[in-house]
């Protein structure tokens, strides 16, 4: 069984990673702090994506979907603090989309959450030859 290789990434980083590096003092990123950092790799015929999402309840606050070659991770965080007659609350919505390898199996997806880390594992089918030679017809 051949292990599918991942499509090479562009030499240019994803736009979200570029914008995440643009920081203004005390203002967070240009577009807010609403990005989910992810890492990905292939292990034993599975495409693994790990995302840092601490401080959420995975049953209520995280949604993971796979559709047409894209993995979407959406999370909502609400936090309230009350002490000595003073209260604070913060909330935010976080989203990240990841393009899946061409051989990803949308029907073989598992997700788990442990200690603030969401792990999504997607099965990969055997890689088939994608290039196909087309015969050219000529008229006489």
Helices and strands as residue ranges (DSSP letters): H 15-21, E 23-24, E 28-29, E 38-43, E 46-52, H 58-61, E 62-67, E 70-83, E 86-99, E 104-114, E 117-124
